[in-house]
Amino acid sequence: MKTIISRQACVSHLAIIVAAWSVAAVAQAQTAPAAEPDTAVAEIVVTGTSIRGVAAAGSPTVGVGIEELKASGAGTASDALRMLPQILNLGADESRNSFSGGAQDAAANSTAVRAANLRGIGPEATLLLLNGRRLAPNGVIKALSDLDQIPTSAVGRIEVVTDGASAIYGSDAVAGVVNLITRKNFDGAETTFRYGFADDVSQKLFSQTLGKTWDGGGFFFSFEHNERGHLEGSARDFASQNRTARGGTDARPFTASPGNIVIGGVRYALPAGNGVGVNPSALVAGTANRYDEAAYSDLLPKQNRNTVLFNIHQNIDENLEVWYEGFYTRRKYDLGAPPALFSLAVRNTNPWYVSPAGQTSETVEYRLNEDSDPNSTGFENAQQNAIGFNFDLPKQWRIAAYIDHSMSRGFQDRKNVLNNAALTAALASSNPATAFNPFGDGSFNKTNNPGLLDIIDANRATWGTNIAKDFSIKADGPLFELPGGSVRVAIGAEYHDNSFRQTLEAHNVLASGAATYKLVANSRNIHSVYGEVFVPIIGSSNALPGIQRLELSLAGRREDYSDFGKTTNPKIGLIYAPISDLTLRATYGTSFRAPSLVDAADQIKNIFIQNLTDPTAAGGITRGLFTNGGNSQLGPETAKTWSAGLDWKPRWLDGLNLSATWYKIQYDNRIDVAPNTALANGSIYAALIKRRPAASDAAGNAAFDALVAQAMASPDLQNPVEPLSAINVLIDGRRQNLGMLDQRGVDVSVRYGFSTPVGDWTVGTEVAKILKLERKSAAGSPWIDALDTFGNPVDLRVRGSLGWRQGGLSANIFANYTDSYLNTAITPNVKVKSQTIYDATASYAFGDDAGWGKGVRISANVMNVFDKDPPVVMNGTFSWDSQNASAIGRFVSLEISKAW
C-alpha cells in the first residue's frame, strides 16, 4: 500500500531573524567598548534553552552520560531512563497492550512502543527530541514516542528537563523534555556483543560504530541489532489467572476448548474430544472447563530491531559549517495472544447439538483453539533525515537553520478476531458441511471445512503513517555587556507540517470474509516564533556579599495552529547564589498541548467486550463494553508549572553534590481516557461509566439494552456478539478532555565521590517524592485524591547507588525502592507492599599495554539480583501490577566491547 502525502512549501522567516540580528548588532555597537576583545563561547546548546553557552536558568535537568549508561547495566535508552525515579512505567509500554490494557490508554499501544512518562502525567506530555529536533510520532492508533528508535551505541548523552518547556520547544513539553544527544567527533571503531537472559527469555545485541574526524569535519556511523524472544505468561507462576496460590480466587474464564454448556445459569462441562456424538449423559451439572488466558499471552512480546544512524559535519570555511544526520529503524514484534472466544446461543438445528435435558437451545462458551496463530504481529519503522548549517557572524553571533523530514510507519495484524456474521450462520446451519461444531476441542472443525474456518477465524490489519516536516532558523549571540556579564539572546522561527494517515483492513465484518476498508486522514501545520534572553545581573566581576550570582532568563513562544488557533507561552527562570557553593533557582511557565492527529480522529474507534476489573462485583470482574478511539471535539491542554530548588557543592567537602527541586503542575483540560480498569477509580471516571440499572427499573434496562445493541451492531466491534443481558457496564474510553490535575512534589539528588587507597568510590541517591496528586473530571466537580491508588503514580520512588573503581576494574550496586500504595481494584481496598529491587554491575577495561586486549571492555550485569516476584495486587483476573513491577525477574547480561 502506498501513501501519498501532498507537499506544502515551508514558510521561511529569515527576514525576521536577519532584521532582529541587525538591531541587536547596532545595539551592541552602541553600548559595548570598541576595544573589547571577543570572548570564546561554548558551542554546546544545553537542553532547555536556545542560547549557546548558558545553562537553562532555573530549570531542573537530569543527565545520563555514556559512562553512566554503561555503569547502569542498561541495554537500551529506555531501560536507562526507566531507572530514573522521575520516569514512571504508566501508560505506553511493551508489557501492556490491547489485550491486557492499563492506565493512560495503554491498550492503544498496539505496536509495543516504549515511551517516557515524566512524573506519571502521561506519555504524550513528555516531548522526545533528537539533538533538539522533533520526531514523527510512533503508533497506529495512538501518537507515542519510541525511546529506542536510534542505536543505543549512538547515544552520547540523555538530558531530561523535568519542567514545562513549551516556551522553548512548543507543544507537548508539559511535564518536560527527553533529549537524545548523539555521539560526534569520534575517531576509530567500536564493536559490542551483548547477551542477556532470564528464566525462559533471552536477548541478543550487536552494535558497530565507526567514526573519523579531520580538519574541519568528521562523520559518525552506528548500526545496532537487538532481538529478544517471547516471555510467555506460562513461564511466570504469578501471571496465572488461577490466583489461589497468591491468596486470590480462580479467575480463569469459562470460555474454553472444550467449553461449557450454560442453561439457566448452570454450567455443564463438555467432555474431551472432537465434539462429534457427545452423549448427554456425559454432561454433569455444576462442572466447568476453564482456560488460563494469561498462560497463552505474552508478558513481553518477541522483538527484533535493526537501527542505523549516520551524521557528518564539515566546515566550508571559518564561518560556515554544514551538517547532515539521519537514522532508520525497523522493528518487528510478535505478541503472543490467546485464541478468540465466544459465548453464543446455539439451537438444535446444529448437526452436533447436544443438550443435558433436551432443550432446543442453549448458550455455549467456547474458545477457538482451531486458530494455530492467534498472535498479534506487526512492525514499527521510523526515520528522519535532517540537514542544516551554522553560520558564524561578527560579534559572536550565529545563525543556525535546519530542515528535516521524519516518518514513522506502523502496522498491526490482529488475528484473534472472529467474523460474527459467518460464525452465527455456521452455528445455525443444519448442513454438516457448512456448520460449525462448538461442542469439542476444535479438531473436527480443522478438517471438516477449513475454508469456513478461515472465514470465521478473521483478522483486522491496521497501517498508520505519521509524517513530520520541520523548518527551523535561529540567531543567537550577545546583545550587550553588563557588569555581571554578557546579555545573550536567541530569536527564531519554525514551521511544522504534520500529517497522519491510517488504513484499516477488516475481514470480520462481512459474512463472506471479504475485506472492508476504513481510511483516516488528518493534518495540521504550525507557525512559530520565539525569543529568549539571558541576563547576568550579578557575576564574578561585580559580586556582593550575599549575592555571588544573580541571573534572569526570559523566554516566550508564539504559535499559530491551522486547527487550534494561536497560543503564547512564556517562561521565566531565576538563579541566585548567596555564596559560591550554594545556588538557588526558580521557574514559572505555561505550557500548551494540542491533541495529536490521532487523538482528534473520530473515525478511529474500537469496541471490546471484556471482563472488566470491578471492585464492586463478586470475583472482582464484570462483563462490559469498553470503547476507545479518537474524538474530534477535543480541545487543547494547557498547564502552569512552577519549580524552586537548590544546588549545593560545599567547598569544605570536595565531591559532594546535592540538589533538591520542588515543583507544581496545574494541568487544565487534560486529554486522557477512562481505561478498561476505570471501575477501580469510579469516582474519577464517573461521567464515562454507565452501569446497568437495577432489575426493577424496566425502562432503564430497556434504554441500557438499546445502547448495548447499538454497539453490538457496530462494524467496530472486535468480539463476537453476546446476549444483551450479559453486558452490565459501558465504559467510554475515547479520548476526552478530563478536567484538571494538580500535582506537586520534590526531587532530591545526592552524590558523593571520594578517593581511598583501595580505589575511587561514589555514593548516590535519587529521590522522587510526590506530595500531592489530585484530579477532577469536570469544572465544578470535587477534587479527588488519586495519589497512591491503583493505576496512578506512587508517592515515593528511590534509586540508591554505590560505585567503586580502581584502574580498569569497576563495580556498582543499585537499590530501587517503590513505596506501598492502595489497591483500589478490589473491595475492601488493601495496601500493596513496598518493594526494593537490587541490581549489580561489574566491568573490566583493559589498558593500552594489554596487547590483544587493548580497547577491550567486558562487563557482567544482574538486574533484580534476588529474583523477587512482583507484590500481590489483585485486579480483574490478575494478581500483579505491571505498572509498578517487572515480570522478567533476575536478568543477567554479559557484554564485551572492543575499541579499534
C-alpha positions in Angstrom: 0.0 0.0 0.0 1.4 3.4 -0.9 0.5 6.6 0.9 0.7 9.8 -1.0 1.2 12.9 1.1 0.8 16.3 -0.6 3.8 18.6 -0.1 3.4 22.0 1.3 6.0 24.7 0.9 7.8 25.6 4.2 7.4 29.2 5.2 10.7 30.9 5.8 11.1 33.7 8.5 14.7 34.5 7.5 13.8 38.2 7.2 12.7 38.4 10.8 15.9 36.8 12.0 18.2 39.0 9.9 16.3 42.1 10.9 16.4 41.2 14.6 20.1 40.4 14.4 20.8 43.7 12.7 19.0 45.5 15.5 21.0 43.5 18.1 24.3 44.3 16.3 23.5 48.0 16.3 22.6 48.0 19.9 25.8 46.2 20.8 27.9 48.6 18.7 26.4 51.5 20.6 26.9 50.1 24.1 30.0 47.8 24.1 33.5 49.3 24.2 35.1 49.2 20.8 38.4 47.7 22.1 36.7 44.9 24.0 38.1 41.5 22.7 35.7 38.7 21.8 35.3 36.0 24.4 35.3 32.4 23.5 31.8 30.9 23.8 31.0 27.3 24.4 29.4 25.7 21.4 27.1 23.4 23.4 23.4 24.2 23.5 22.0 22.8 26.7 18.6 21.2 26.7 16.0 23.6 28.0 17.5 26.8 26.4 18.0 28.1 22.9 21.1 30.1 23.8 24.6 28.7 23.3 26.9 28.7 26.2 24.5 29.2 29.1 22.6 26.8 31.3 18.8 26.7 31.3 18.3 29.2 34.0 16.4 27.6 36.9 15.2 24.6 35.0 16.0 21.3 36.7 17.9 19.0 34.4 18.9 15.3 34.9 21.7 14.0 32.7 22.7 10.4 31.8 26.1 10.3 30.1 27.7 7.4 28.2 29.7 6.3 31.3 26.6 6.3 33.5 24.7 4.4 30.8 27.4 1.7 30.8 27.6 1.5 34.6 23.9 1.1 35.0 23.9 -2.2 33.0 21.1 -0.9 30.8 21.0 -2.3 27.3 18.8 0.4 25.8 18.0 4.1 26.3 14.5 3.2 27.5 16.0 0.8 30.1 18.3 3.6 31.4 15.6 6.2 31.6 13.2 3.9 33.4 15.8 3.7 36.2 15.3 7.4 36.9 12.7 7.7 39.7 11.0 10.6 37.8 10.2 8.3 34.9 7.2 6.2 35.7 6.1 3.0 33.9 2.5 4.1 33.4 0.8 4.1 30.0 2.6 3.0 26.9 4.9 0.1 27.4 5.5 -3.2 25.6 4.3 -5.1 28.7 0.8 -3.6 28.3 -1.2 -3.9 25.1 -4.6 -4.1 23.5 -5.2 -7.4 25.3 -4.1 -6.5 28.9 -4.9 -2.8 28.9 -3.9 -0.4 31.6 -4.0 3.2 32.8 -3.4 6.1 30.5 -4.8 4.4 27.4 -2.2 1.6 27.5 -4.5 -0.6 25.4 -3.9 1.7 22.4 -0.2 0.9 22.3 -0.8 -1.7 19.6 2.8 -1.7 18.2 4.6 -2.3 21.5 6.2 1.2 21.8 8.3 2.1 24.9 7.7 5.8 25.8 8.9 8.1 28.6 6.3 9.2 31.1 7.7 12.0 33.3 6.1 12.1 36.7 3.3 9.8 35.5 1.4 12.7 34.0 1.2 10.9 30.6 3.5 9.8 27.7 2.1 12.5 25.4 3.1 15.2 28.0 6.8 14.3 27.6 8.4 15.6 24.5 11.1 13.4 22.9 13.8 15.2 20.9 16.8 14.0 18.9 19.6 16.6 19.2 16.9 19.2 19.9 14.8 18.2 16.9 11.3 16.8 17.0 10.5 13.3 15.6 7.4 12.0 13.9 5.1 10.2 16.4 5.0 6.4 16.5 2.0 4.1 16.7 -1.1 3.3 14.6 -4.0 4.3 17.0 -2.1 6.5 19.4 0.7 9.1 19.0 3.7 7.9 21.0 7.4 8.5 21.1 9.7 5.4 21.0 12.8 5.9 23.1 14.7 3.2 21.3 14.5 4.2 17.7 18.1 5.1 17.4 21.1 2.8 18.3 22.0 2.8 22.0 25.6 2.8 20.8 25.0 6.2 19.1 23.8 7.9 22.3 26.4 10.1 23.9 24.1 11.6 26.5 20.5 11.8 27.5 19.3 15.0 29.0 15.9 15.2 30.8 14.4 18.6 31.7 11.8 17.8 34.4 10.0 21.1 33.9 7.5 22.6 31.5 9.3 23.8 28.3 6.6 24.9 25.8 8.2 28.4 25.7 11.3 26.8 24.3 10.0 23.8 22.3 6.3 24.3 21.8 3.5 21.8 22.1 3.9 18.6 24.1 6.6 19.7 26.6 4.2 19.9 29.5 5.9 17.6 32.0 9.3 18.0 30.4 11.7 17.0 27.7 13.8 14.0 26.9 16.7 14.9 24.5 18.7 12.1 23.0 22.1 13.6 22.1 24.2 11.5 19.7 27.9 11.0 19.6 30.1 13.2 17.5 33.8 13.8 16.8 34.6 10.1 17.3 37.7 8.6 15.9 38.0 4.8 15.4 35.6 1.9 15.7 33.8 0.1 18.5 32.3 -3.4 18.3 29.9 -4.6 21.0 28.3 -8.0 21.7 25.8 -8.5 24.5 23.8 -11.5 25.6 21.2 -11.4 28.3 18.9 -14.0 29.8 16.3 -14.6 32.5 14.2 -17.7 33.1 12.6 -18.6 29.7 13.7 -15.4 27.8 16.9 -14.2 26.3 18.2 -11.1 24.5 21.0 -10.6 22.0 22.6 -7.3 20.9 25.2 -6.4 18.4 26.4 -3.0 17.6 29.1 -1.5 15.4 30.2 2.2 15.4 32.7 3.9 13.1 33.9 7.5 13.3 36.5 9.7 11.7 37.5 13.3 12.3 39.5 15.5 10.1 40.5 19.2 9.9 37.1 21.0 10.0 34.8 18.0 10.0 34.0 14.4 10.8 31.5 11.6 10.5 29.9 9.1 12.8 28.1 5.8 11.9 26.4 3.4 14.2 24.5 0.1 13.5 22.7 -1.9 16.1 20.8 -5.2 16.0 18.7 -6.0 19.1 16.5 -9.1 19.5 14.6 -10.6 22.4 12.4 -13.7 22.5 8.9 -14.1 23.9 8.3 -14.0 27.6 5.2 -16.2 27.9 2.7 -15.9 30.7 3.1 -19.7 31.4 6.7 -19.0 32.4 5.7 -17.0 35.5 3.5 -18.6 38.2 2.3 -15.2 39.4 0.8 -14.4 36.0 -1.7 -17.2 36.1 -5.4 -16.3 36.3 -5.8 -19.1 38.8 -4.7 -16.8 41.7 -5.4 -19.2 44.6 -1.7 -19.7 45.2 -1.4 -16.0 45.8 -4.4 -15.7 48.1 -7.0 -14.9 45.5 -9.7 -16.7 43.5 -9.6 -18.8 40.4 -10.3 -16.1 37.8 -9.7 -18.3 34.7 -12.6 -17.7 32.2 -15.1 -20.4 31.3 -14.6 -19.8 27.6 -12.5 -22.9 27.0 -11.9 -25.7 24.4 -13.8 -27.9 25.0 -16.1 -25.4 26.6 -19.3 -25.4 28.6 -23.0 -25.5 28.0 -24.9 -23.0 30.1 -28.6 -23.4 30.8 -30.4 -21.2 33.4 -27.1 -20.2 34.9 -26.0 -23.8 35.4 -22.8 -25.0 33.6 -22.2 -28.4 32.1 -18.6 -29.1 31.1 -18.2 -30.6 27.7 -16.1 -33.8 27.7 -12.7 -34.0 25.9 -12.8 -34.9 22.3 -13.8 -33.5 18.9 -17.4 -32.8 19.8 -19.0 -35.3 17.5 -21.5 -37.7 19.0 -21.3 -36.3 22.6 -23.5 -38.3 24.9 -25.9 -36.2 27.0 -25.1 -38.4 30.0 -21.5 -37.1 29.9 -22.9 -33.6 30.8 -22.8 -33.1 34.6 -24.5 -30.1 36.2 -22.2 -27.8 38.2 -19.0 -28.9 36.3 -17.0 -26.4 34.2 -13.9 -26.2 31.9 -11.7 -23.2 32.3 -9.0 -21.6 30.2 -6.0 -19.7 31.6 -5.7 -16.9 29.0 -2.6 -15.5 30.8 -0.7 -18.7 30.1 -1.1 -18.2 26.4 -0.5 -14.4 26.4 3.0 -12.8 26.3 4.2 -10.8 29.2 6.7 -9.4 26.8 6.5 -9.7 23.0 9.2 -11.0 20.8 11.0 -8.1 19.3 13.6 -7.7 16.5 15.1 -4.3 15.8 17.7 -3.1 13.3 18.8 0.5 13.6 21.3 2.7 11.8 22.4 6.3 12.4 24.8 8.4 10.4 25.9 12.0 10.9 28.5 14.2 9.2 29.6 17.8 9.5 32.1 19.9 7.6 33.3 23.4 7.9 33.1 25.1 4.5 35.2 28.0 5.7 36.0 29.6 9.1 32.4 30.8 9.4 30.1 28.2 7.8 29.5 24.6 8.9 27.1 22.3 7.2 25.8 19.1 8.6 23.6 16.1 8.0 22.1 13.5 10.3 19.8 10.6 9.5 18.6 7.4 11.1 16.4 4.5 10.1 15.0 1.8 12.3 12.9 -1.3 11.6 11.4 -3.1 14.5 9.2 -6.3 14.2 7.2 -7.7 17.0 5.2 -10.8 17.7 2.9 -10.7 20.7 1.5 -14.0 21.9 -2.3 -13.8 22.5 -5.0 -16.4 23.4 -7.4 -17.6 20.7 -10.6 -15.7 20.2 -13.6 -16.7 22.4 -17.4 -16.5 22.3 -20.4 -17.2 24.4 -23.3 -17.6 22.0 -26.7 -19.2 21.7 -26.8 -22.5 19.7 -30.0 -24.1 18.5 -30.8 -27.7 17.9 -30.6 -27.2 14.2 -26.8 -27.6 14.6 -25.9 -31.1 13.4 -23.7 -31.8 16.5 -26.1 -30.3 19.0 -26.2 -31.9 22.4 -28.3 -30.9 25.5 -28.3 -32.3 29.0 -32.1 -32.3 29.3 -33.5 -32.0 25.7 -33.6 -28.2 25.5 -34.0 -26.7 22.0 -31.4 -24.0 22.5 -28.6 -23.3 24.9 -25.6 -21.0 25.4 -22.2 -22.4 24.6 -18.9 -21.0 26.0 -16.1 -21.7 23.6 -12.5 -20.9 22.7 -11.4 -21.1 19.1 -8.4 -23.4 19.7 -8.5 -24.2 16.0 -6.6 -21.0 15.4 -3.0 -22.1 15.1 -1.7 -18.5 15.1 -3.7 -16.0 17.2 -0.7 -13.8 17.8 -0.7 -10.1 17.1 2.2 -9.2 14.8 3.5 -6.2 13.1 6.2 -3.6 12.7 7.2 -0.1 13.6 9.6 1.6 11.1 10.9 5.2 11.7 13.3 7.5 10.1 14.5 11.1 10.0 16.7 13.0 7.6 17.9 16.4 8.7 20.3 18.9 7.0 21.4 22.2 8.3 24.1 24.8 8.7 25.7 27.0 11.3 26.9 30.4 10.1 29.1 32.5 12.4 28.5 36.2 12.2 30.6 39.0 13.7 30.4 39.7 17.5 29.9 36.0 18.4 26.5 35.8 16.8 25.4 32.7 14.9 22.6 31.8 12.6 21.6 28.1 12.7 19.0 26.6 10.5 17.8 23.1 9.5 15.1 21.3 7.7 14.1 17.7 8.4 11.7 15.1 7.2 10.6 12.4 9.7 8.3 9.5 9.1 7.1 6.5 11.1 5.0 3.7 9.7 3.4 1.2 12.0 1.4 -2.0 11.3 -0.6 -4.3 13.4 -2.2 -7.6 12.3 -4.6 -8.6 15.0 -5.5 -12.1 14.3 -7.6 -13.4 17.2 -10.8 -11.8 15.8 -14.0 -13.6 14.9 -16.3 -13.0 12.0 -19.6 -12.6 13.8 -21.9 -12.9 10.8 -20.1 -16.0 9.4 -20.0 -17.7 12.9 -23.6 -17.0 13.6 -24.7 -18.5 10.3 -22.4 -21.5 10.8 -23.7 -22.2 14.3 -27.3 -22.1 12.9 -26.6 -24.2 9.8 -28.1 -27.8 9.7 -25.7 -28.8 6.9 -22.8 -30.8 8.4 -20.6 -29.5 5.6 -21.2 -25.8 6.5 -22.0 -26.0 10.2 -19.6 -25.1 13.0 -19.1 -27.5 15.8 -18.7 -25.7 19.2 -19.0 -28.9 21.3 -15.4 -30.2 21.2 -11.8 -29.2 21.1 -11.8 -27.7 17.6 -10.0 -30.6 15.9 -13.2 -31.5 13.9 -13.6 -28.0 12.5 -10.0 -28.0 11.3 -10.7 -30.9 8.9 -14.4 -30.7 8.2 -14.4 -27.3 6.4 -11.0 -25.5 6.5 -12.4 -22.8 4.2 -15.2 -21.9 6.5 -12.8 -21.9 9.4 -10.6 -19.4 7.6 -13.5 -17.0 7.2 -14.6 -17.4 10.9 -11.1 -17.0 12.1 -10.7 -13.5 10.9 -8.2 -10.6 11.3 -8.0 -6.8 11.4 -4.9 -5.2 9.9 -4.1 -1.6 10.6 -1.5 0.6 9.0 -0.6 4.0 10.4 1.7 6.6 8.9 2.9 9.8 10.6 4.9 12.3 8.7 6.5 15.5 10.1 8.3 18.1 8.1 10.1 20.8 10.0 11.9 24.0 9.2 13.8 26.0 11.9 16.0 29.1 11.8 17.5 30.8 14.8 20.0 33.5 15.6 21.7 33.9 19.0 24.5 35.8 20.5 25.5 38.6 22.9 23.4 41.7 22.9 25.4 44.0 25.2 27.6 43.8 28.3 26.5 44.3 31.9 28.9 44.3 34.9 27.7 40.8 35.6 28.5 39.5 32.1 27.0 39.4 28.5 23.3 39.7 28.0 22.6 37.0 25.5 19.6 36.5 23.3 18.1 33.9 20.9 15.4 34.6 18.4 13.9 32.2 15.9 11.1 30.9 13.8 9.9 27.4 13.0 7.4 25.8 10.7 5.9 22.3 11.3 3.8 20.4 8.8 2.4 17.2 10.3 0.1 14.5 8.8 -1.4 11.2 9.8 -3.0 8.5 7.7 -4.5 5.2 8.8 -5.9 2.3 6.8 -7.9 -0.4 8.5 -8.5 -3.6 6.5 -11.1 -5.8 8.3 -12.1 -9.3 7.4 -14.6 -9.8 10.3 -17.4 -7.5 9.1 -18.9 -9.3 6.1 -20.2 -12.9 6.3 -18.2 -13.7 3.2 -14.9 -12.7 4.8 -14.3 -10.2 2.1 -12.3 -7.2 3.2 -13.8 -3.9 4.2 -11.7 -0.7 4.5 -11.7 2.4 6.6 -9.4 5.3 5.8 -8.5 8.0 8.2 -6.5 11.2 7.4 -5.7 14.2 9.4 -3.1 17.0 9.1 -2.1 20.4 10.6 0.6 23.0 10.2 2.1 25.2 12.9 3.9 28.6 12.5 6.1 29.6 15.5 8.2 32.5 16.5 10.1 32.6 19.8 12.7 34.5 21.7 14.8 34.1 24.8 17.1 36.4 26.7 19.7 35.6 29.4 20.6 38.5 31.8 23.5 38.0 34.2 22.7 40.7 36.7 25.4 39.8 39.2 28.5 37.8 38.2 32.1 37.2 39.5 33.2 40.7 38.4 30.5 42.6 40.5 29.7 40.0 43.2 28.4 41.4 46.5 28.3 39.9 50.0 25.3 37.6 50.0 24.9 37.9 46.2 27.6 36.0 44.3 25.5 35.3 41.3 22.1 36.5 40.0 20.8 35.6 36.6 17.5 36.0 34.9 16.1 34.1 31.9 13.0 35.1 30.0 11.6 33.1 27.1 8.4 33.2 25.1 6.9 31.4 22.1 4.0 32.3 19.9 2.4 29.5 17.8 -0.3 29.6 15.2 -2.1 26.3 14.6 -4.0 25.7 11.5 -6.7 23.9 13.5 -6.5 25.3 17.1 -5.7 29.0 16.6 -2.9 30.9 18.4 -1.2 30.4 21.7 1.5 32.2 23.6 3.6 30.6 26.3 6.1 32.4 28.5 8.7 31.1 30.9 10.8 32.9 33.5 13.8 31.5 35.3 15.9 32.9 38.1 19.3 31.8 39.6 20.6 33.3 42.8 23.8 32.2 44.6 24.2 33.8 48.0 27.6 32.1 48.4 29.8 30.5 45.8 28.9 26.9 46.7 25.1 27.3 47.0 22.8 28.1 44.1 19.0 28.8 44.4 16.8 28.6 41.4 13.2 29.1 40.4 11.0 28.9 37.3 7.5 29.7 36.2 6.0 29.0 32.8 2.9 28.0 30.9 2.6 25.1 28.5 0.2 24.0 25.7 -0.5 20.7 24.0 -2.8 20.4 21.0 -4.5 17.0 20.6 -2.4 14.7 18.4 -3.7 14.0 14.9 -4.6 10.5 16.2 -6.5 11.8 19.2 -8.6 14.1 17.1 -9.7 11.5 14.6 -13.3 10.4 15.2 -13.0 7.6 12.6 -10.6 5.7 14.9 -12.9 3.6 17.1 -12.8 0.1 18.7 -15.4 -1.6 20.8 -14.4 -4.5 23.0 -16.4 -7.0 25.1 -14.3 -7.6 28.1 -14.2 -8.9 31.7 -13.6 -5.5 33.4 -11.9 -5.0 36.7 -14.8 -4.2 39.1 -14.2 -3.9 42.9 -18.0 -3.9 43.5 -18.6 -7.2 41.7 -18.4 -10.8 43.0 -15.0 -12.1 42.0 -13.8 -8.6 41.1 -14.8 -8.6 37.5 -17.9 -7.8 35.5 -18.7 -8.3 31.8 -18.9 -5.0 29.9 -18.3 -3.0 26.8 -15.2 -0.8 26.5 -14.9 1.7 23.7 -11.7 3.5 22.7 -10.7 5.8 19.9 -10.4 9.5 18.8 -12.6 12.5 19.4 -12.8 15.4 17.0 -14.3 17.6 19.7 -11.2 17.7 21.8 -9.7 21.0 22.9 -6.1 21.8 23.6 -4.5 21.2 27.0 -2.9 24.0 29.0 -0.7 23.9 32.1 1.1 26.2 34.5 4.3 24.9 36.0 6.4 26.2 39.0 9.7 24.9 40.3 12.1 26.0 43.0 15.3 24.4 44.1 18.9 24.5 45.2 22.2 23.1 44.2 24.9 22.7 46.9 28.6 21.9 46.3 30.3 22.6 49.6 33.9 23.6 49.3 34.7 22.0 52.6 33.7 18.6 51.3 35.0 18.1 47.8 33.0 15.7 45.8 29.6 16.2 47.4 26.8 17.4 45.2 23.3 17.9 46.5 20.3 19.2 44.6 16.6 19.5 45.6 13.7 20.7 43.5 10.1 21.4 44.5 7.6 21.5 41.6 4.0 22.2 41.0 2.0 21.3 37.8 -1.5 22.6 37.3 -2.8 20.8 34.2 -6.1 22.0 32.7 -8.4 20.4 30.0 -6.2 17.4 30.2 -6.6 14.8 27.4 -6.9 11.3 28.9 -9.1 8.2 28.7 -11.1 6.2 31.1 -9.0 2.9 31.0 -10.6 -0.5 31.0 -9.7 -0.5 34.7 -11.7 2.6 35.2 -14.1 0.9 37.7 -11.2 0.7 40.1 -11.3 4.5 40.2 -15.0 5.0 39.7 -15.2 8.5 41.3 -12.7 9.9 38.9 -14.3 8.5 35.7 -17.9 8.5 36.9 -19.1 10.6 33.9 -17.7 8.0 31.5 -19.2 4.9 33.2 -22.7 3.7 32.7 -23.8 0.7 34.7 -26.9 -1.5 34.1 -29.8 -0.2 36.3 -31.4 -2.3 38.9 -33.7 -5.1 37.7 -36.7 -3.3 39.0 -36.0 -0.4 36.6 -37.6 -1.8 33.4 -37.4 1.4 31.4 -33.8 2.0 32.5 -32.8 -1.6 31.5 -34.5 -1.1 28.1 -32.6 2.1 27.4 -29.3 0.4 28.5 -30.0 -2.6 26.3 -30.6 -0.2 23.3 -27.1 1.2 23.8 -25.6 -2.3 24.0 -27.5 -3.4 20.9 -26.2 -0.3 19.0 -22.6 -1.2 20.0 -23.1 -4.9 19.1 -24.2 -3.8 15.6 -21.2 -1.6 15.0 -18.5 -2.7 12.5 -16.0 -1.5 15.1 -16.9 -4.4 17.4 -13.8 -6.5 18.0 -15.6 -9.5 19.6 -18.5 -11.9 18.7 -21.9 -10.5 19.6 -23.1 -11.7 23.0 -26.6 -11.6 24.6 -27.6 -8.1 25.7 -28.2 -9.4 29.2 -24.5 -10.5 29.6 -23.4 -6.8 29.5 -23.5 -4.9 32.8 -21.4 -1.8 32.2 -20.4 0.5 29.5 -17.1 2.5 29.6 -16.4 5.3 27.2 -12.6 5.1 26.8 -12.4 7.5 23.9 -10.0 10.5 24.3 -11.6 13.2 26.4 -10.7 16.5 28.0 -10.9 15.1 31.5 -10.8 18.2 33.7 -7.8 19.1 35.8 -4.8 17.7 37.5 -2.8 19.3 40.4 0.5 17.6 41.2 3.2 18.7 43.5 6.4 17.0 44.6 10.0 17.1 45.5 13.1 15.6 43.7 16.3 15.1 45.6 19.7 14.1 44.3 22.7 13.4 46.5 26.0 12.3 45.1 29.4 12.0 46.9 32.6 10.9 45.3 35.8 10.3 47.2 39.2 8.5 46.8 40.8 6.0 49.1 44.0 3.9 48.8 41.8 1.0 47.6 40.0 2.9 44.8 37.6 5.7 43.9 34.1 5.5 45.4 30.8 7.1 44.5 27.7 7.0 46.7 24.4 8.5 45.5 20.7 8.5 45.8 17.9 9.9 43.6 14.5 10.5 45.2 11.2 11.4 43.6 8.5 12.2 46.2 5.0 13.2 45.0 3.4 15.3 47.8 0.0 15.8 46.1 -1.9 14.4 43.2 -5.5 15.4 42.8 -7.8 15.2 39.8 -11.2 16.5 38.9 -13.1 15.2 35.9 -15.0 18.4 35.1 -15.4 22.0 36.2 -17.4 22.2 39.4 -16.7 18.6 40.3 -14.8 17.9 43.5 -11.1 17.3 43.6 -10.2 13.6 44.1 -7.0 12.3 45.7 -5.5 9.9 43.2 -2.1 9.5 44.7 -1.0 6.0 45.8 -4.0 4.3 44.2 -4.1 1.5 41.5 -3.4 2.9 38.0 -1.9 6.2 39.4 1.6 7.3 40.5 3.1 6.0 43.7 4.2 8.8 46.0 7.8 7.7 46.6 10.5 6.1 44.3 14.1 6.0 45.3 17.3 4.8 43.5 20.4 4.4 45.6 23.9 3.6 44.2 27.3 2.6 45.4 30.1 2.6 42.9 33.8 1.6 43.1 36.6 1.9 40.6 40.3 1.1 40.6 42.3 1.0 37.5 40.3 -0.8 34.8 38.1 -2.6 37.3 34.7 -1.2 38.4 31.6 -2.4 40.3 28.3 -0.9 41.1 25.3 -1.8 43.3 21.9 -0.2 42.9 18.8 -0.3 45.1 15.4 0.6 43.6 12.6 1.3 46.0 8.9 1.7 45.2 6.6 2.7 48.0 3.4 0.9 49.0 0.1 2.0 47.6 -3.6 1.3 47.9 -5.2 -1.4 45.7 -8.5 0.2 44.7 -9.2 -2.5 42.2 -10.9 -4.6 44.9 -13.3 -4.1 47.8 -12.3 -3.6 50.5 -9.2 -1.7 49.4 -5.9 -3.3 50.6 -2.4 -2.0 50.9 0.2 -3.2 48.3 3.5 -3.9 49.9 6.5 -1.7 49.0 9.3 -3.4 47.1 13.1 -3.0 46.8 14.9 -4.4 43.8 18.7 -4.7 43.8 20.9 -4.5 40.7 24.6 -5.1 40.4 27.2 -4.5 37.6 30.9 -5.2 37.2 33.3 -4.4 34.4 37.0 -4.5 33.5 38.6 -2.3 30.8 42.0 -3.5 29.6 44.7 -0.8 29.4 46.7 0.3 26.4 49.5 -2.0 27.3 47.3 -5.1 27.2 48.4 -6.2 23.7 45.5 -8.0 22.1 43.3 -6.8 24.9 43.8 -3.1 24.2 40.5 -1.4 24.0 38.5 -4.4 25.3 35.9 -3.9 28.0 34.0 -6.8 29.5 31.1 -6.5 31.8 28.5 -8.6 33.7 25.2 -7.1 34.9 22.5 -8.6 37.1 19.1 -6.9 37.3 16.9 -8.0 40.2 19.7 -9.9 41.9 17.4 -11.7 44.3 14.8 -12.6 41.7 11.9 -11.1 43.6 8.4 -11.7 42.2 6.0 -8.7 41.9 3.9 -7.9 45.0 0.4 -9.3 45.2 -2.1 -6.9 43.6 -5.5 -8.5 42.9 -7.1 -6.7 39.9 -9.5 -8.1 37.4 -8.3 -11.6 36.6 -4.6 -10.8 37.5 -2.7 -10.9 40.8 0.1 -8.4 40.0 0.5 -4.9 38.6 2.8 -4.4 35.5 2.7 -0.7 36.1 4.8 -0.9 39.2 6.7 -4.2 38.7 8.5 -6.2 36.1 7.7 -9.8 35.1 11.2 -10.5 33.9 12.8 -11.5 37.3 16.5 -11.9 37.6 18.1 -10.8 34.3 21.8 -11.5 33.7 23.7 -9.9 30.8 27.2 -10.3 29.6 28.9 -7.8 27.3 32.2 -7.5 25.5 33.2 -4.5 23.5 36.4 -3.7 21.6 37.6 -0.2 20.6 39.7 -0.4 17.4 
